[in-house]
């Protein structure tokens, strides 16, 4: 069994290569943007990108997920039209959406609370068009096991984006425009590169009935996706409405420090759906999926412990006379552990979605994500006036918890998995025992003594995992054998 789990891990690592490099490069943009943009400008940037996230869900209307689900069971003779239908549909609708936004940018910028930035809204519209045009081609690469090409194209996109942003910030002093222009150029370049790959796979023989089936599968992703995006970004316009652009800039900069956890969840998600679609018919599939969840939670909690301990040390690293994160933003560092813990529940949600996906019951997705979104909005409105940005972070955590629970129960009814709850409780207990003393002591950041204390408690977490028998001797032996086989095959 573990050989299949480690194969999943190996595939996730290949997909994750693009995410690791990409997230790292994007993470490097944080010091540049925080040092070259004011906190208010960073707040404008955060606000517009929050709306881009919402619009992207509507632009895509679940067609990449529909493609992956239908192509997995399509006959070879039907694969080209299964690819062509969602791609051509998205190209048409996204172009129409973008043209509308472009010519109404001034009114839209005022409506979203960013008056005077109509040009940024226009850039955003074309970013959305090009980003939408590649979601089905990227799904095609995933479903045809072309992970290296997938990773390479993603890395090229991010390198173009990061390099152009830095050049325009440092050389041309374009400020906010630099971020949007760089993103637009990178998105257009990626679309052109994928066009050469995808065009030979298209056909003009299209089935209207297949389009209706795919649309029926994909459309529930709009309310589900909007609710999911609301959980991720609705806090930003609420923070802006209840505070100011400066506070939003501080909040968003520190929220992005949770990128490492998001990276691992994203890596897992890229490999997970093709994996469970492939192994769903295995005799031991439920047990396999349960074991995957245990290993995933162990990894995410390790990242949570390390991120919680060392984030204050990381932001104080100096490069060429500048801190990694400008001191103006340090007042928001307390939200980072909360954000990291929220992403742990995101990972749980990604794992739990198996049942509704396999049984094509996507109608349950809007209920789970919608409940999370409602909790997010309500808790934000209650806690931000009391706790400031900490209240916004708590709202995000609670909403992800609700979302994970909301998808767990219908998925279990559709496809039952006996999760190893005893081991998982012991795993959480180990993390709590390691983290709580450090939070109470709050060792001095960026000092030898502080680093020693944090390293010691990180080691304690690892020791407790085995002391509490989260993984026993049989797991260790099977892990060793699975790793040995994996590398021999490599």
BADREN-573260 format. One record per residue: z, y, x of N, C-alpha, C in turn. Coordinates in steps of 0.2 Angstrom, whole numbers, plus 5000, padded with zeros to 4 digits. Each point is the difference from the previous one (the first is absolute). Layout:
! residues N
ZYXZYXZYX;...
//
This chain:
! residues 490
500049945004500050064996500050065004;500450005005500150065004499350025004;499649955001499450015004499650054995;500049994994499650044995500350075000;500750005000500350075000499950045006;499949965006499950045006499250025001;499649964996499350025000500050064996;500450014994500050064996500250065005;500549985004500350055005499550025005;499649965002499550015005499450044997;499849994993499550044997500350074999;500650004998500350064998500150055007;500149965005500050045007499350035001;499549964999499350035001499950064996;500149994993499950064996500550055002;500649985002500550055002499850045006;499649975004499850035006499750074999;499650014995499750064998500650044997;500449974996500650044997500550025006;500149965004500550025006499750065004;499449995002499750055004499950064996;499849994993499850064996500750034998;500549974998500650034998500350045006;499949965006500350045006499750065001;499350005000499650065001500250054995;500049984994500250054994500750025001;500449965003500750025001500050055006;499550005004500050055006499850074997;499750004994499850064997500650044997;500549964999500650034997500350065005;500149985007500250055004499550065001;499349995000499650055000500050044994;500049974994500050044994500750044999;500549975002500750034999500050065005;499750005006500050055005499550054999;499449994996499550054999500050034993;500349964996500050034993500850024998;500050054996500750024998500249954995;500750004998500249954995499750014993;499850074999499750014994499349984999;499650005006499449985000500049925000;500549975003500049934999500249984993;500350044997500249994992499350004996;499650055002499350004996499649945002;500049985006499649945002500349944996;500649995000500449954996499850004993;500050064997499950004993499349984998;499550025004499349994998499949925001;500249985006499949925001500449964995;500550034997500349964994499549994994;499750064999499549994994499449965002;499850005007499449965002500249934999;500649985001500249934999500049984992;500250044996499949994993499249994998;499650055002499350004999499749945002;500249975006499749945003500049944996;500650004996500149944995499550004995;499950064997499550014995499349995003;499850035006499449995003499849925001;500549965001499949935002500049954994;500450024995500149974994500149925000;500349985006500149935001499549955002;499450035001499449965002500049965006;500450025005500149965006500449944999;500550014996500449944998499649954995;499650034996499649964995499549965005;499750035005499549975004500349945003;500650015003500349955004500249944995;500250014994500249954996499449964998;499550034998499449974997499649965005;499950035006499649975006500349945002;500749995000500449955002499849934996;499750014994499849944996499350004998;499650055003499350014998499649945004;499449984997499649965004499650045005;499749965005499750045005499450044998;499749984994499450044998500250064996;500750004998500250064997500450055004;500149995006500450045005499750075001;499350005000499750075001500150044995;499949984994500150044994500850024999;500449955001500750015000500250065005;499750015005500150055005499650074997;499449994998499650064998500350044994;500249964995500250034994500650055001;500549985003500650055001499850065005;499649985005499850055005499650064997;499549984996499550054997500350044995;500549964996500450044995500450055003;500349995005500550055004499650055003;499449995003499650055003499850054994;499849984995499850044994500550054998;500649964998500550044997500450055004;500149985007500350045005499650065001;499349995000499650065002500150054994;500049984994500150044994500650045000;500649965001500650035001500150055005;499749995006500050055006499650064998;499450004997499650054998500450054996;500449974995500450044995500550035004;500449975004500650035003499750065005;499449985004499850055004499950074997;499750004994499850064996500550034996;500649975000500650024996500650015005;499950005006500550005005500550055000;499850064998500450064999500549994995;499849984994500549994994500449945002;499849955003500449945002500550015005;499850045005500650025005500550044997;499950044995500550044996500449954996;499749954997500449964995500449955004;499949995006500449955004500550045004;500150074999500550035004499850025007;499350005002499850025006499550065000;500150054996499550054999499850035007;499450025000499750035006499749955005;500149934998499749955005499549964997;499550034996499549974997499549965005;500050035006499549975005500349935002;500749995000500349945002499949954994;500050024994499949964994499349975000;499550045003499349985000499949955006;500450015005500049955006500349934997;500550014996500349944997499649964996;499650044996499549964995499549965004;499750025005499649965004500349955004;500650015003500449955003500149944995;500150024994500149944994499449974999;499450035000499449974999499849955006;500150025006499849955006500649955000;500650014999500549955000499949954995;499850024994499949954994499449965002;499550035003499449965002500149945004;500650005004500149945005500549954997;500350014994500549954999499849934998;499450004997499749934998499749975007;499650045004499849975006500649985005;500650035000500549985004500349934997;500050004993500349944997499549945001;499350025001499549955002500249975007;500250045004500249985007500649955000;500550024996500649964999499849934997;499650004995499949944997499549955004;499650035004499649965005500349995006;500750015001500449985006499750045006;499850064999499750045006500550055002;500649985001500650045002499950045006;499749985005499950045006499550064999;499549994996499650054998500350054996;500449984995500450044996500550045004;500349975005500550045004499650055004;499549985003499650055004499750064997;499849994994499750064996500650044998;500649974998500650044998500250055006;500049965006500250045006499650065001;499349985000499550065001500150064996;500249984993500150054995500650055002;500549965002500650045002500050045006;499649975005499950035007499750074998;499449994997499650064998500550064997;500349974995500550054996500550035004;500349965004500650035005499750055005;499549985003499750045006499750064997;499750004995499750064997500650054998;500549974997500650044997500350045006;500149965005500350035006499650055004;499449995000499550055003500050064996;499949994993500050064996500650045000;500649975000500650035000500150045007;499949975005500250025007499450055003;499449984998499550045003499750064996;499949984994499750054995500550034995;500649985000500650034997499850014992;499749944997499850004993500649994995;500649985003500649994996499849954994;500250014994499949954995499349974999;499550045001499349985000499949945004;500350005006499949955005500149934997;500649994997500149944997499549974995;499850054996499549984995499349985002;499850055005499349995003500049945004;500549985004500049945004500049944995;500450004995500049944995499349994997;499750064998499349994997499549975005;500050035006499549975005500149935001;500649985001500249935001499849954995;500150034993499949964994499249995000;499650055001499350005000499749955005;500350005006499849965005500149934999;500649984997500149934998499649984995;499850044995499649984995499349985002;499750045005499449995003500049945004;500549985004500049945003500049944996;500450004995500149954995499349994996;499650054999499449994996499549965004;500050005006499649965004500249924999;500649994999500249935000499949984992;500150044996500149984993499350004996;499550045002499450014997499649934999;500049965006499649934999500349964995;500750014998500349954996500050024992;499650064999499950024993499449974996;500150004994499449984996499950054994;499450004997499950044994500149964994;500149935000500049964995500850004997;500150044995500750014998500149974993;500749985000500149974993500550054996;499850024994500450044996500649974998;500049934999500649974997500549995006;499849995006500450005006500450075001;499650055000500250075000500650014995;499949984994500550014995500749965002;499949935002500649965002500350045006;499750025005500350035006500350074998;499750034995500350074998500749984996;499949954996500649984996500649985005;499849975006500549985005500350065003;499550055002500250055004500350064997;499950014993500250064997500850015000;500349944999500850015000500250025006;499650005006500350035006500050075000;499750044995500050075000500750024998;500349984994500750024998500549975005;499949945002500449965005500050045007;499450025002499950045006500350075000;499850034994500350074999500850005001;500349954996500749995000500249985008;499749965003500249985007499950065004;499550045000499950065004500550054998;500250014993500550044998500749995004;500149935000500649985004500050035007;499450005003499950025007500050075001;499750044996499950075001500250054995;500249984994500250044995500650055002;500449975004500650045003499850065003;499450005003499850065004499950064995;499650004995499950064995500750014997;500449954999500750024997500450035005;500049985006500450045005499750075001;499450015000499750065000500250054994;500049974994500250044994500750025000;500449955003500750014999500350045007;499650005005500350035006499450055002;499749995006499550045003499649965005;499450045002499549965005500449985006;500450045003500449985006500449944999;500449994995500449944998499549945000;499450014996499649954999499749975007;499850055004499849995007500549955004;500650025000500549975003500149924997;500050004994500049944996499449955002;499450035000499449955001500049985008;500250055004500049985007500449945002;500650004997500549955001499949944996;499750014994499749944996499549965004;499650035004499549975004500349965006;500650015001500349965006500149934998;500049994993500049934998499449965001;499550035004499449975000500049935003;500549985005500049945003500149944995;500450014995500149964995499449994995;499750064998499450004996499549965004;499950005007499549975004500149924999;500649985000500149924999499849984993;500250044995499949984993499250004999;499750055003499350014999499649945004;500249985006499849945004500049944995;500649994998500149944995499650004994;499950064997499650004994499349995001;499750025006499349995001499849925001;500549975003499949925001500249964994;500550034996500449964995499549984995;499650044997499649994994499549945002;499650015005499649945002500349945001;500650005003500449945002500249974993;500350034995500349964995499449984995;499550045000499449984996499749935003;500050005007499849945003500549944999;500650015000500549945000500349994993;499850044995500349994994500049934997;499549965002499949934997500349955004;500350025006500449955004500549974996;500249945002500549974996500750035001;500150035006500750035002499950075000;499550034996499950075000500750044998;500349994995500650044998500550005006;500149945003500550005005499850045006;499349995002499750045005500150084999;499950024994500050074998500850025001;500449964998500750025000500250015008;499849955004500250015007499750065003;499450024998499650065002500550064999;500350004994500450064998500650005004;500349945002500650015004499850025007;499549985003499850035006499850075000;499750024995499850074999500650054999;500549984996500650035000500450015006;500049955004500350005007499750055004;499450005000499650055004500150074998;500050014994500150074997500750025001;500549964999500750025002500150025007;499749965004500050015007499750075002;499550024997499750075001500450054997;500349984994500550054997500650025005;500349945003500550015004499850055006;499549985003499850035006499850084999;499650014994499850064998500650054999;500549974996500650044998500450025007;500049955004500450025006499750055005;499349995001499750045006499650064998;499950024993499650054998500250075003;500650015001500350065002499850015008;500049945003499850005007499350025001;499649974996499250015000499850074999;500350034995499850074999500250055005;500549985005500250045005499649995007;499549965000499649995006499650065001;499950025006499750065001499349995004;499550034998499349995003499850075002;499950025006499750065002500450064997;500650005000500450054998500150004993;499849954996500150004993500349944997;500550004996500349954997499549964996;500149934999499549964996500050024993;500550024997500150044994500350065001;499750064998500350065001500750014997;500550035003500750004998500150034993;499550044998500050034993500049954994;499849945002499949944995500649955001;500550015005500549955001500549994994;500150064996500550004995499849944995;499449984999499949954995500049925003;500349995006500049945003500449954996;500550024996500449964997499749964994;499450024998499649964995499649945003;499950005006499649945003500349934998;500649995001500349934998499849984993;500150054996499949994992499249984999;499650045004499349994999499849935003;500349985005499949935003500249954995;500650014997500249954995499649994994;499750064998499550004995499449955001;499850015006499449965002500149925001;500749995001500149924999499949984993;500150044995499949984993499250004999;499750045003499350005000499749945002;500249975005499849945003500249944995;500550004997500249954995499550014994;499850064998499650014994499349965002;499850025006499349975002500049925000;500649975002500149935000500049974993;500450044995500149974994499450014995;499450035002499550014996499549944999;500249955004499649945000499849974992;500550004996499949974994499550044995;500150065000499650044995499350005003;499950005007499350005003499749944999;500349945001499749934999499849994993;500450024996499849994992499650064997;499850045004499650064998500450044994;500650005001500450044995500250075002;499550045002500250065003500350054995;500049984994500350054995500750015001;500349955004500850015001500150055006;499550025004500150055005500250074998;499650024995500350074998500750004997;500249954997500750004998500550015006;499949965005500450005006500050065003;499450025002499950075004500250064995;499949994994500150064995500850015000;500449944999500750015000500350035007;499749985005500250035007499850075000;499450024997499950075000500450044996;500249984994500550034996500650015003;500349955003500650015004500050055005;499450005004499950055005500050074998;499750014995500050074997500750024997;500349964997500650024997500550015005;500149955005500550015005499950065004;499350015002499950065004500250064996;499950014994500250064996500750005000;500449955000500750004999500350015007;499849975006500350005006499850065005;499450024999499750055005500550064999;500150034994500550065000500649995003;500349935000500649995003500049985007;499649965002500049975007499450025004;499550044997499550035004499549945001;499750005007499549955001500349935001;500749995001500349944999499949974994;500150044994499949974994499349984998;499550035003499349985000499949935003;500349995006499949945003500449944996;500650024997500349954996499649984994;499650054997499649984995499449965001;499850005006499449965003500349935001;500649995003500349945000500149964994;500350044995500149974993499449984997;499550045001499449984996499649945003;500149995007499749945002500449944999;500650014999500449944998499849984992;500050054996499749984993499449975000;499550035004499349975000500049935002;500449985006500049935002500349964995;500550024997500349964994499649994994;499650064999499650004994499449955001;499849995006499449955001500349935001;500649995002500349945002500049954994;500350034994500149954994499349984997;499550044999499449984997499749955005;500050015006499749965005500349935000;500650005000500449944999499849954994;499950044995499849964994499349975000;499650045004499349985000499949955006;500450005005499949965006500750005004;500449954998500749995003500049995007;500550045003500149995008500850005000;500249945004500850005001500150035007;500250074999500150045006500749975003;500150015007500649985003500550065000;500350014994500450054999500750005004;500249945001500649995004499950035007;499449985003499950025007499950085000;499650024995499950074999500650054999;500549974997500650044999500450005007;500049955003500350005007499650045005;499450014999499650045004500250084999;500050014994500250074998500750025002;500549955000500750015002500050015008;499649965003499950015008499850075001;499550034997499850075001500550054998;500449994995500550044998500650015005;500249945003500550005004499850035007;499450005002499750035006499950074999;499850034994499850074999500650044998;500549984996500550044998500450035005;500349965005500450035005499650065004;499449995001499650055004499950064996;499950004994499950064995500750035000;500649965000500650035000500250045007;499849975005500250035007499550055002;499450004998499450045001500050025008;499949955004499950025007499650055002;500250045005499650065002499349985002;499550034996499349985002499750025007;499649965002499650015007500550015005;500549955000500550005006500149925002;500149995006500149935002500549964996;500650034999500549974996499849984993;499650054997499849994993499549954999;499550005005499549945000500349945002;500549995004500449945001500349974994;500350054996500449974994499449984995;499550034999499549984995499749945002;499849995006499749945003500549944999;500650015001500549954999500049984993;500050044995500049984993499449984997;499450015004499449974998500049935002;500349995006500149935002500549964996;500550034997500549974996499649984993;499550044998499749984994499649935001;499750005006499649945001500549945001;500550015003500549945001500349984993;500150054995500349984994499549964995;499350025001499549964997500149925001;500149995006500149935002500749974998;500550045001500749994999500149984992;499650044996500049994993499549954997;499749975005499549944999499550024995;499750075001499450024996499449955002;500049995007499549955002500449955004;499949944998500449945004499649975005;500349955003499749965006499349984998;499949974994499449974998499550064999;500250064998499550055000499850025007;500450005004499950025007499549955003;500149944999499649955003499350004997;499950014993499450004997499650075002;500450055001499750065002499749995007;500349975005499849995007499449964999;500049944996499449965000499450044997;500150044995499550034996499750065005;500450035004499750055005499649965005;500349955002499649965006499349984997;500049974994499349984997499650065000;500350064997499650064999499650025007;500450005005499850035006499549955004;500149934999499649955002499350014997;500050014994499450014996499650065002;500450055002499750075002499649995006;
//
